[in-house]
């Protein structure tokens, strides 16, 4: 059986197990990550040489992006919840805004470095295919999440 035939089955099983269990956040993230790896592997049709160079770049980028978005932004969002904005002084609000802008810049430079590294490994066409595949994956994941939420 070819890997192209096995991967869709694996994707289904991973997605099913993802929703069938109520694990901790880290375990859920790992399951989503495994599902994403399977999905992207199928969609990108990477050669073994490309895959060997691509995945370390992609994983490093994905981990750093997650850290920036979820760890730093979570702190900012906590301060913005409810009516906390009204209780901030102008100086505190300005400092928070500066921190958010700084994180946005970090994300931008991270993405720029990531794209530069990808260009050394993949063709422009495959990079565009990667972008489309990531968007497709996110839509599919959101759809599954909505379907699960509708059942509960």
N, C-alpha and C positions, 0 to 999 in steps of 0.2 A: 504494500500500500504506500503511495506517495505521501510525502509530508503535507502537500496541499490538501489531500483528502483527510488527513488526520487532524490538522489544525482547526478546521471549523468545529469538529466534534469536541476537541479540547476546549475551544472557546465556549461552547455551550455548557460543558461540564463545569468549567471555572465560573462562568456567570451564574449558573444554577446554584453552585455551592456558596457563591458570594452572598446570594440573597437568602439561601436556606438557613444560614447560620447567623447567630447574633454575637459576633466576636467583638473584641476591643478595637479601637480605632486603628492602631498599628497593624493589626492582623487584617483588617478590612483594606487598609491602604496597600498592604503587600498583595492581597488577592487582586485588587484593582490593577496593581502594577503588573502582575503576572498575566492578567487578562489583556492588558494593553500591549505587553511584549508579544504575546501570541498574535494579537490583531495586527500590529505593525509589521511583524515578521511576514505574515501572510500577504498583507497589502503591498509591502515594498519590494518583495521578491529579491532580497539582497543576496549577493554571492557570498560565499563563505569568507572571502577576503574582505569584502565590504562590511559584513556583519562583525567580523573580528575587530575592525577599526571603529565602526559606528557605535556599537553598544556602550563602550566605555565613555565616549563623548556624550552620548544621549543620557546615560544614567547619571553622570556627574552634573550635567545641566539640570536634569529633572530634580535631583536631590537638592541642589542649591536653590532652584526656583521654588520648590516646595517650602524650604526653610524660610526664604524671604517672604513668601506670600502668607504662609500660615503661622509662622512664629512671630515675625515682626508685625505684620498687619493685624494679627489677632490682638496684640497689645493696643494698637491704635483704635481698633473697632470697639474694644471694651470701654475705652475712654469716651467714645462717641455714642454709646448706647443711651437709651431713654432720654432724659433731659440733662445728661452730664455736660453737654456742650454749653448749656445756659449757665452752669455753675463754674465753668472755666474762666479764669481771668484772661485778659487779652494777651498777656505775656505767655501764659500756659498754652493758649490756642495757637499762638504764633510758633512756639517751640514744637508743638505736635504737628503742625502743618509742615514745618521744616523737616521733621523726622519722616513724614509720609513722602515728601518730595525726594528726600535722600534715598529712601527705599525704592521709589519709582526709578530713580537714576541707576541704582544698583541693578535692578531688573533689566533696564534698557542695555546697560553695558554687558551684563551677563548674556543677554540674547545676541548682542552684536558679536561677542567672542564665540558663542556657540555656532552662529552662522558661519563665521570665518573658519572655524575648525571643521564644520560639516563640508564646506566647499573643498577641503583638502581630501575628503574621503568619498563623497558622493557627487554625482552629476547634478547640475541645476534642476534637471527634470525630476530626479529622484527626491531632491529636497522639496520641490513643490508637491510631489506625491506624498511625502512625509507630512507636510502641512495639511493637505487635504485629508489624509488618513487620520491624523490627530483630531481634526474637526469632526470627522465621521464617528470616531471612537467616542468623543465627548457627547455627541448627540445621542448615540446608541446607549451610552451609560445613563444619561439623563432620562431617556425614555424608559429604561428599565427601572430606574428609581421612581419615576412617576407612576408606573404601573404597579410597583410594589406598594407605594403609598396609597394608591387607590384601593387596593385590596384590604388594607388595614383600617 
